[in-house]
């Protein structure tokens, strides 16, 4: 983790925003081991995946098109 002189925080990278994460971000309920994962993919899409398994539930492509259960 890096905190620069402007207070920007980087996890796995040198930050260029207030919070900059290189890698997958996951959120879990306190009483669960299942989680929602947020990440960008090499094709410049933003993806949301449940529990890291199977197809992505939501995909937003670089043109802003949203796919739910599809690739956008």
Backbone as numpy.savetxt, mean C-alpha at the origin, in Angstrom:
# Nx Ny Nz CAx CAy CAz Cx Cy Cz
14.23 2.71 9.70 13.39 3.88 9.70 14.28 5.12 9.70
13.86 6.11 8.94 14.60 7.36 8.84 13.67 8.52 9.14
14.14 9.47 9.93 13.42 10.73 10.14 14.37 11.83 9.70
13.97 12.59 8.69 14.87 13.63 8.19 14.70 14.94 8.96
15.47 15.94 8.59 15.47 17.21 9.32 14.14 17.96 9.24
13.30 17.62 8.25 11.98 18.24 8.13 10.91 17.49 8.92
11.30 16.36 9.52 10.35 15.55 10.27 9.68 14.48 9.42
10.07 14.37 8.15 9.52 13.32 7.29 10.02 11.96 7.75
9.15 10.95 7.70 9.50 9.60 8.16 9.54 8.66 6.97
10.61 7.91 6.85 10.75 6.92 5.80 10.93 5.54 6.40
10.18 4.58 5.92 10.34 3.19 6.34 10.79 2.41 5.12
12.01 1.92 5.15 12.58 1.19 4.01 13.06 2.10 2.90
13.15 3.42 3.15 13.53 4.36 2.11 13.94 5.69 2.73
14.46 6.58 1.89 14.70 7.96 2.29 13.42 8.74 1.99
12.81 9.37 3.00 11.49 9.98 2.78 11.54 11.24 1.92
10.50 11.40 1.09 10.31 12.65 0.36 8.90 13.20 0.61
8.18 12.61 1.56 6.85 13.04 1.99 6.81 12.91 3.51
5.73 13.36 4.13 5.60 13.24 5.60 5.76 11.80 6.06
5.13 10.85 5.34 5.30 9.42 5.60 5.52 8.73 4.27
6.64 8.03 4.16 7.01 7.37 2.91 7.38 5.94 3.27
6.64 4.99 2.71 6.89 3.57 3.00 7.24 2.87 1.70
8.34 2.13 1.69 8.68 1.30 0.54 8.36 -0.13 0.94
7.30 -0.66 0.36 6.84 -2.00 0.70 5.34 -1.99 0.93
4.83 -3.10 1.41 3.41 -3.28 1.64 3.03 -2.77 3.03
1.88 -2.10 3.11 1.34 -1.63 4.38 0.16 -2.54 4.71
0.09 -3.00 5.95 -1.02 -3.88 6.35 -1.71 -3.33 7.58
-3.03 -3.48 7.61 -3.82 -3.07 8.75 -4.62 -4.28 9.24
-4.57 -4.51 10.56 -5.31 -5.62 11.17 -6.11 -5.10 12.35
-7.26 -5.74 12.59 -8.02 -5.46 13.81 -7.23 -6.02 15.00
-7.41 -5.45 16.16 -6.64 -5.91 17.32 -6.97 -7.34 17.72
-8.13 -7.84 17.34 -8.53 -9.19 17.72 -8.50 -10.16 16.55
-7.68 -9.89 15.53 -7.66 -10.72 14.33 -6.23 -10.90 13.82
-6.01 -11.98 13.09 -4.73 -12.16 12.41 -4.87 -11.90 10.91
-6.08 -11.60 10.46 -6.31 -11.27 9.06 -6.12 -9.77 8.85
-5.65 -9.40 7.67 -5.41 -7.99 7.43 -5.63 -7.57 6.00
-5.82 -6.28 5.81 -5.90 -5.66 4.50 -4.53 -5.10 4.16
-4.04 -5.40 2.96 -2.73 -4.94 2.52 -2.89 -3.89 1.42
-2.11 -2.84 1.51 -2.09 -1.75 0.52 -0.70 -1.70 -0.09
-0.62 -1.62 -1.43 0.69 -1.54 -2.06 0.58 -1.04 -3.49
1.69 -0.57 -4.03 1.76 -0.24 -5.45 2.47 -1.39 -6.16
2.13 -1.58 -7.42 2.68 -2.68 -8.20 3.55 -2.12 -9.31
4.35 -2.95 -9.93 5.29 -2.50 -10.96 4.61 -1.93 -12.20
3.31 -2.19 -12.38 2.59 -1.63 -13.52 1.94 -0.28 -13.19
2.41 0.37 -12.10 1.93 1.69 -11.66 0.47 1.67 -11.20
0.04 0.56 -10.62 -1.29 0.48 -10.05 -1.18 0.49 -8.53
-2.25 0.94 -7.88 -2.38 0.88 -6.42 -3.36 -0.24 -6.14
-2.99 -1.14 -5.22 -3.79 -2.35 -5.02 -4.15 -2.54 -3.55
-5.32 -3.13 -3.34 -5.79 -3.48 -2.01 -6.08 -4.98 -2.03
-5.50 -5.69 -1.07 -5.64 -7.15 -1.03 -6.00 -7.59 0.37
-6.91 -8.56 0.48 -7.29 -9.09 1.78 -6.43 -10.29 2.12
-5.71 -10.20 3.21 -4.96 -11.31 3.78 -3.81 -11.81 2.92
-3.42 -11.06 1.89 -2.25 -11.43 1.10 -2.43 -12.67 0.24
-3.67 -13.07 0.02 -3.91 -14.28 -0.76 -4.89 -13.98 -1.90
-4.74 -14.70 -3.00 -5.68 -14.56 -4.10 -5.53 -13.25 -4.85
-6.53 -12.97 -5.65 -6.54 -11.76 -6.46 -6.76 -10.52 -5.60
-6.29 -9.38 -6.10 -6.51 -8.12 -5.41 -7.97 -7.72 -5.50
-8.53 -7.23 -4.40 -9.93 -6.86 -4.36 -10.21 -5.53 -5.06
-9.27 -4.57 -4.95 -9.42 -3.27 -5.59 -8.11 -2.90 -6.29
-8.21 -2.42 -7.52 -7.04 -1.97 -8.28 -7.36 -0.60 -8.86
-6.49 0.38 -8.64 -6.62 1.70 -9.24 -5.43 1.89 -10.19
-5.72 2.13 -11.48 -4.60 2.28 -12.41 -4.14 3.73 -12.47
-3.07 3.98 -13.21 -2.47 5.31 -13.23 -3.35 6.37 -13.91
-4.41 5.96 -14.60 -5.36 6.90 -15.19 -6.50 7.21 -14.23
-6.50 6.56 -13.06 -7.53 6.81 -12.07 -8.74 5.88 -12.17
-8.69 4.92 -13.11 -9.80 3.97 -13.21 -9.73 2.97 -12.08
-10.88 2.65 -11.51 -10.97 1.75 -10.36 -11.59 0.44 -10.81
-10.93 -0.65 -10.48 -11.48 -1.97 -10.73 -11.77 -2.65 -9.41
-12.98 -3.15 -9.25 -13.34 -3.90 -8.04 -13.58 -5.33 -8.50
-12.68 -6.22 -8.07 -12.75 -7.61 -8.53 -12.23 -7.79 -9.94
-11.58 -6.74 -10.48 -10.99 -6.78 -11.82 -9.76 -5.89 -11.81
-9.08 -5.74 -12.92 -7.83 -4.99 -12.96 -7.97 -3.51 -13.24
-9.16 -2.96 -13.30 -9.34 -1.52 -13.49 -9.52 -1.18 -14.88
